[in-house]
């Protein structure tokens, strides 16, 4: 995406309201606070009172803040991926046929979860110091910050917001850690193995669903601040794929946990039918197992672990017990390979969500509800994924298809009109270079139908820095520059293109932004005067004197030069009528001495004539010194009759240049 697309995308989204969940009273308070502001270069500003410990107030559209938001969005995705991994810490021992917690795996997942929570805390600290809106979102300077009454008021608004501090705090509460390290071991010690999975699943859903809502709100807040997230269409596709993958991972983890619950129900049913087996047999002696060798001395546990009938009914095969939709989890619950335990449920989740699953279900209500949720979620997720990817791909390919169609029509037209190959090649080159510069986006067509004030502010924002690069406009006030920005047009010229021919009426003033032009003037006897115009130079200064001449003449002035591009050139064009309007309404600006001096200094005609005049004066001075030093050898001839071959040529060139020399009163407005 080009820079112009990003700017226009920012402008389009800058006027979007904040999240729909925010009430109107908060928006009115923000607008009142944003009506005052002062500039600060690094996107921060000092608070006027209170909140010393909070530090500086942050601008949400500062560059480093936007970079941090992108990183934090990935951190949110990582948090959504980590929480389902707590389910895989539960496993069934193959030797003892009892439930335990994988200690080392639980430590790893807990450490990763604490790292993401630490980043969440840092983001909460930033939000305490961050204004909710920047004045740049209302068309003013992006660096202007709302001058809030104090940093404390910003922190209080964040604390009172519906999607603010308390939601951020809730999503980082250590509920999975507490369930895994405190609740589950105590339940296993009491022999309540069937409650272990239910408790872990409930505590997971209580926090996971608000965490999804929190991530979606943060994503929308990023779009409201900057108008885009990562700046390219492919990142949008990647984010949708990541969201779909995380959903499949969460579904597979829940499927694995419910499969363990179904296996423990089978073991409990067999335990009740076995003499000497109690509920405590289904929980291992060490609830949290770290892989150390431990000799089981309990005779009843040894007998239970060697019971081949129970193993045949519950663990060795899924056909001997009604597992329903969880029959594929039977080999996983006793698998010691952690990677396989994670990857296979992800595969099951992707397969089920993508194909809407061919699930076998029992009549148990919890399993039926789980299957309904999985099928409904799969339908919604696949529909959203395909729709979003279609939109993104259409945004990427539609302009290219339009470009190819336009080129086919142009080729047909050139072939029908029997245009020479040279003309055809020039047309193809221009279209290719125009596409490379704009990517098919017509900026001025996009903003043409916007309200007048908004359109003027947008063009002022996009063109002001480039217009200020033109030396002629550096001494003009903001009002004149605003009117010039509202009327200039962006132009692109391919290499070797003749923009203006000598003698043709001057249609516009050109201000070079990128590239170089050659300005040439044919004199008598084939003598040619050439100069190069680069970024910051301009041509068409004849229009300036034409607009300010009194009495005014309607006929456009003839061009004194031929302009040819030396490379692909981007320039601003100010049409004759637009320049006439600006000079008539702001005549006081153009008659100032600074503007006149700038116009004379950067005018190609004046620069060429001045160079010749200086060179002629220097040669005459050197020749005079030479004659003075040789006066003791021969009588000195009158200076009017002294001459040399170089001086004669320079005099001829000066005489030839006299006709197009700028009139002394041309810029005497």
Buried (B, 14 or more C-beta within 10 A) or exposed (E): BEEBBBBBBBBBBBEEEBBEEBEEEBBEEBEEBBEEBEEBEEBBBEBEEEBEEBBBBBBBBBEEBBEBBBEBBEBBBBBBBBBBBBBBBBBBBEEBBBBBBBBEBBBBBBEBBEBBBEBBEEBBEBBBBBBBBBBBBBBBEBBBBBBBEBBBBBBBBBEEBEBBBEBBEBBBBBBBBEBBBEBBBEBBEEBBBBBBBBBBBEBBEEBBEBBBBBBEBBBBBBBBBBBBBBBBBEBBBEBBEBBBBBBBBBBBBBBBBBBBBBBBBBBBBBBEEBEEBEBBBBBBBBBBBEEEEEEBEEEBBEBBBEBEEBBEBBBBBBEBBBBBBBBBBBBBBBBEEBEEBBEBBBEBBBBBBBEBBEBEEBEEEEBBEBBEEBBEBBEEBBEEBEEBBEBBEEEBEEBEEEBEEEBEEBEEEBEEEEBEEEEBEBBBBBBEBBBEBBBBBEBEEBBEEBEEEEBBBBBBBBBBEBBEBBBBBBBBEEEBBBBBBBBBBBBBBBBEBEBBEBEEEBBBBBBBBBBBBBBBBEBEEEEEBEBEBEBBBBBBBBBBBBBBEEEEEEEBBEBBBBBBBBEBBBBBBBBBEBBBBBBEEBEEBBBEEEBBEBBBEBBBBBBBBBEBEEBBEEBBEEBEEEBEEEEEEEEEEEEEEBEEEEBEEBBBBBEBBEEBBBEEEBBEB
